[in-house]
Amino acid sequence: MPSMLVIATTAVPDHLRGALSRWTSEVVPGIFVGSVSARVRDQLWQAVTETVGNGAAVLVHPAPTEQGYAIRTAGTRRRVPADFDGLTLIRMTAATKVKEMQSPS
């Protein structure tokens, strides 16, 4: 039975966006919404994880959990899902600090 899914992408290759738009609707740039079977959802997510490159992606889909949904991520992100006693919470990771070089006076 088909169920709704949402895939949010950031800085992914154009061909990945094209592949996702075959099965879902891109409601705003980088946000894909659709209703597909679990098999198609898993195959789409496999394609995303293989081609995300330096970008990032998040998949949210219904699941038999306390919250009623599951979250999967791919790529480098500051927000990371973390299990906390059966609830999925979002943990923020530290931002990479850029060293500023000072020129001698």
Accessible surface in RSA format (square Angstrom, percent):
REM  Atomic radii and reference values for relative SASA: ProtOr
REM  Chains: A
REM  Algorithm: Lee & Richards
REM  Probe-radius: 1.40
REM  Slices: 20
REM RES _ NUM      All-atoms   Total-Side   Main-Chain    Non-polar    All polar
REM                ABS   REL    ABS   REL    ABS   REL    ABS   REL    ABS   REL
RES MET A   1   210.19 108.9 145.06  96.0  65.13 155.1 117.39  99.8  92.80 122.9
RES PRO A   2    82.29  60.0  69.41  63.3  12.88  46.8  69.41  57.3  12.88  80.0
RES SER A   3    35.73  30.2  29.08  38.8   6.65  15.3  27.63  58.8   8.10  11.3
RES MET A   4   110.91  57.4 105.03  69.5   5.89  14.0  68.43  58.2  42.48  56.3
RES LEU A   5     2.25   1.3   1.17   0.8   1.09   2.7   2.25   1.6   0.00   0.0
RES VAL A   6    47.12  31.0  46.88  42.4   0.24   0.6  46.88  40.7   0.24   0.6
RES ILE A   7     0.98   0.6   0.98   0.7   0.00   0.0   0.98   0.7   0.00   0.0
RES ALA A   8    30.77  28.3  29.95  46.2   0.83   1.9  30.26  42.6   0.52   1.4
RES THR A   9    15.25  10.8   1.46   1.5  13.79  32.9   0.12   0.2  15.12  22.9
RES THR A  10    80.68  57.4  76.15  77.2   4.53  10.8  60.23  80.9  20.45  30.9
RES ALA A  11    87.56  80.5  45.84  70.7  41.72  94.9  64.81  91.3  22.75  60.3
RES VAL A  12    16.52  10.9   1.36   1.2  15.17  36.5   2.50   2.2  14.02  38.0
RES PRO A  13    47.50  34.6  34.68  31.6  12.82  46.6  46.81  38.6   0.69   4.3
RES ASP A  14   116.25  81.4 104.28 103.8  11.97  28.3  38.03  89.5  78.21  78.0
RES HIS A  15   123.63  67.6 106.27  73.9  17.36  44.4  82.96  85.5  40.67  47.3
RES LEU A  16     3.84   2.1   2.94   2.1   0.90   2.3   3.84   2.7   0.00   0.0
RES ARG A  17    78.79  33.1  77.81  39.7   0.98   2.3  17.57  24.0  61.23  37.1
RES GLY A  18    31.40  38.7   0.00   N/A  31.40  38.7  28.91  79.3   2.48   5.6
RES ALA A  19    26.95  24.8  25.69  39.6   1.27   2.9  25.69  36.2   1.27   3.4
RES LEU A  20     0.83   0.5   0.83   0.6   0.00   0.0   0.83   0.6   0.00   0.0
RES SER A  21    55.33  46.8  37.04  49.4  18.29  42.1  20.44  43.5  34.89  48.9
RES ARG A  22   189.52  79.6 151.01  77.0  38.51  91.7  59.72  81.6 129.80  78.7
RES TRP A  23   137.34  55.1 118.06  57.1  19.28  45.3 102.87  54.9  34.46  55.9
RES THR A  24    12.96   9.2   0.00   0.0  12.96  30.9   5.37   7.2   7.59  11.5
RES SER A  25    70.05  59.2  64.06  85.5   5.99  13.8  29.57  63.0  40.48  56.7
RES GLU A  26    60.71  34.9  32.89  24.9  27.82  66.2  13.23  25.6  47.48  38.8
RES VAL A  27    90.34  59.4  57.98  52.5  32.37  78.0  65.03  56.5  25.32  68.7
RES VAL A  28    80.88  53.2  77.36  70.0   3.52   8.5  80.88  70.3   0.00   0.0
RES PRO A  29   117.41  85.6  96.63  88.1  20.78  75.5  98.51  81.3  18.90 117.4
RES GLY A  30     7.34   9.0   0.00   N/A   7.34   9.0   6.90  18.9   0.43   1.0
RES ILE A  31    52.18  29.7  52.18  38.9   0.00   0.0  52.18  37.6   0.00   0.0
RES PHE A  32     0.00   0.0   0.00   0.0   0.00   0.0   0.00   0.0   0.00   0.0
RES VAL A  33    35.74  23.5  32.50  29.4   3.25   7.8  32.50  28.2   3.25   8.8
RES GLY A  34    12.98  16.0   0.00   N/A  12.98  16.0  12.98  35.6   0.00   0.0
RES SER A  35    75.72  64.0  50.40  67.3  25.32  58.3  36.30  77.3  39.42  55.2
RES VAL A  36    11.36   7.5   5.55   5.0   5.81  14.0  10.56   9.2   0.79   2.2
RES SER A  37    39.92  33.7  37.04  49.4   2.88   6.6  32.18  68.5   7.74  10.8
RES ALA A  38    51.34  47.2  47.57  73.4   3.77   8.6  47.69  67.2   3.65   9.7
RES ARG A  39   179.71  75.5 170.87  87.1   8.85  21.1  64.77  88.5 114.94  69.7
RES VAL A  40    27.40  18.0  27.40  24.8   0.00   0.0  27.40  23.8   0.00   0.0
RES ARG A  41    29.83  12.5  29.13  14.8   0.70   1.7   2.41   3.3  27.41  16.6
RES ASP A  42    62.32  43.7  56.63  56.4   5.69  13.5  25.99  61.2  36.33  36.2
RES GLN A  43    99.17  55.5  92.29  67.5   6.88  16.4  35.73  76.1  63.45  48.1
RES LEU A  44    13.29   7.4  12.16   8.7   1.13   2.8  13.18   9.3   0.11   0.3
RES TRP A  45    19.07   7.7  19.03   9.2   0.04   0.1  11.43   6.1   7.64  12.4
RES GLN A  46   106.04  59.3 101.04  73.8   4.99  11.9  30.02  63.9  76.01  57.7
RES ALA A  47    38.19  35.1  34.42  53.1   3.77   8.6  37.77  53.2   0.42   1.1
RES VAL A  48     0.00   0.0   0.00   0.0   0.00   0.0   0.00   0.0   0.00   0.0
RES THR A  49    60.14  42.8  39.98  40.5  20.16  48.1  30.13  40.5  30.01  45.4
RES GLU A  50   123.60  71.0  85.85  64.9  37.75  89.9  41.60  80.5  82.01  67.0
RES THR A  51    47.39  33.7  38.97  39.5   8.42  20.1  45.10  60.6   2.29   3.5
RES VAL A  52    11.71   7.7  11.23  10.2   0.48   1.1  11.23   9.8   0.48   1.3
RES GLY A  53    59.54  73.4   0.00   N/A  59.54  73.4  39.07 107.2  20.47  45.8
RES ASN A  54   159.65 110.1 126.51 122.3  33.14  79.8  38.09  91.7 121.56 117.5
RES GLY A  55     2.84   3.5   0.00   N/A   2.84   3.5   2.76   7.6   0.08   0.2
RES ALA A  56     6.81   6.3   6.70  10.3   0.11   0.2   6.70   9.4   0.11   0.3
RES ALA A  57     0.00   0.0   0.00   0.0   0.00   0.0   0.00   0.0   0.00   0.0
RES VAL A  58    26.38  17.4  25.88  23.4   0.50   1.2  25.88  22.5   0.50   1.4
RES LEU A  59     0.06   0.0   0.06   0.0   0.00   0.0   0.06   0.0   0.00   0.0
RES VAL A  60    50.19  33.0  48.68  44.1   1.51   3.6  48.68  42.3   1.51   4.1
RES HIS A  61    13.17   7.2  11.25   7.8   1.92   4.9  12.21  12.6   0.96   1.1
RES PRO A  62    62.76  45.7  52.31  47.7  10.45  38.0  53.53  44.2   9.23  57.4
RES ALA A  63    21.75  20.0   9.08  14.0  12.67  28.8  15.55  21.9   6.20  16.4
RES PRO A  64   146.37 106.7 105.57  96.2  40.80 148.3 121.47 100.3  24.90 154.7
RES THR A  65    65.57  46.6  41.40  42.0  24.17  57.6  51.11  68.7  14.46  21.9
RES GLU A  66   155.18  89.1 116.98  88.5  38.19  90.9  38.13  73.8 117.04  95.6
RES GLN A  67    58.53  32.7  29.47  21.5  29.06  69.2  20.62  43.9  37.91  28.8
RES GLY A  68    37.99  46.8   0.00   N/A  37.99  46.8  25.54  70.1  12.45  27.9
RES TYR A  69    81.44  38.0  80.34  45.7   1.10   2.9  49.74  37.4  31.71  39.1
RES ALA A  70    25.88  23.8  23.07  35.6   2.80   6.4  25.88  36.4   0.00   0.0
RES ILE A  71    38.46  21.9  17.95  13.4  20.52  49.4  17.95  12.9  20.52  55.7
RES ARG A  72    73.68  30.9  68.76  35.1   4.92  11.7  33.24  45.4  40.45  24.5
RES THR A  73    52.86  37.6  28.50  28.9  24.36  58.1   5.08   6.8  47.78  72.2
RES ALA A  74    11.44  10.5   3.98   6.1   7.46  17.0  11.44  16.1   0.00   0.0
RES GLY A  75    43.16  53.2   0.00   N/A  43.16  53.2  12.66  34.7  30.50  68.3
RES THR A  76   123.74  88.0 104.30 105.7  19.44  46.3  73.31  98.5  50.43  76.2
RES ARG A  77    74.07  31.1  52.31  26.7  21.76  51.8  14.16  19.4  59.91  36.3
RES ARG A  78   118.33  49.7 112.54  57.4   5.80  13.8  51.56  70.5  66.77  40.5
RES ARG A  79   129.68  54.4 126.55  64.5   3.13   7.4  26.09  35.7 103.58  62.8
RES VAL A  80    46.00  30.3  45.41  41.1   0.59   1.4  46.00  40.0   0.00   0.0
RES PRO A  81    34.57  25.2  17.86  16.3  16.71  60.8  18.13  15.0  16.45 102.2
RES ALA A  82    33.08  30.4  26.43  40.8   6.65  15.1  32.99  46.5   0.09   0.2
RES ASP A  83   115.66  81.0  80.40  80.0  35.26  83.4  37.98  89.4  77.68  77.5
RES PHE A  84   125.76  62.9 123.98  76.8   1.78   4.6 125.60  76.1   0.16   0.5
RES ASP A  85   136.21  95.4  95.46  95.0  40.75  96.4  38.50  90.6  97.71  97.4
RES GLY A  86    47.32  58.4   0.00   N/A  47.32  58.4  32.16  88.3  15.16  34.0
RES LEU A  87    68.74  38.3  68.74  49.2   0.00   0.0  68.74  48.3   0.00   0.0
RES THR A  88    35.81  25.5  29.98  30.4   5.82  13.9   5.94   8.0  29.87  45.2
RES LEU A  89    84.15  46.9  81.82  58.5   2.33   5.8  84.15  59.1   0.00   0.0
RES ILE A  90    86.06  49.0  57.37  42.7  28.69  69.2  57.46  41.4  28.60  77.6
RES ARG A  91   128.59  54.0 122.76  62.6   5.83  13.9  61.67  84.3  66.92  40.6
RES MET A  92    96.00  49.7  71.66  47.4  24.34  58.0  67.59  57.5  28.41  37.6
RES THR A  93    41.63  29.6  35.55  36.0   6.08  14.5  35.20  47.3   6.44   9.7
RES ALA A  94    93.30  85.8  61.94  95.6  31.36  71.3  71.19 100.3  22.11  58.6
RES ALA A  95    53.58  49.3  42.01  64.8  11.57  26.3  43.66  61.5   9.92  26.3
RES THR A  96   130.00  92.5 107.97 109.5  22.03  52.5  86.69 116.4  43.30  65.5
RES LYS A  97   192.45  93.9 160.86  98.7  31.59  75.2 108.48  97.6  83.97  89.4
RES VAL A  98   128.99  84.9 103.97  94.1  25.01  60.3 107.89  93.7  21.10  57.2
RES LYS A  99   190.18  92.8 166.42 102.1  23.76  56.6 115.57 104.0  74.61  79.5
RES GLU A 100   155.92  89.5 127.10  96.2  28.82  68.6  44.64  86.3 111.28  90.9
RES MET A 101   184.64  95.6 149.48  98.9  35.16  83.7 113.86  96.8  70.78  93.8
RES GLN A 102   169.72  94.9 138.67 101.3  31.05  73.9  45.32  96.5 124.41  94.4
RES SER A 103    97.91  82.7  74.87  99.9  23.04  53.1  45.42  96.7  52.49  73.5
RES PRO A 104   130.41  95.0  99.97  91.1  30.44 110.7 111.34  91.9  19.07 118.5
RES SER A 105   162.48 137.3  82.50 110.1  79.98 184.3  80.64 171.7  81.84 114.7
END  Absolute sums over single chains surface
CHAIN  1 A     7477.1       5849.5       1627.6       4326.6       3150.5
END  Absolute sums over all chains
TOTAL          7477.1       5849.5       1627.6       4326.6       3150.5
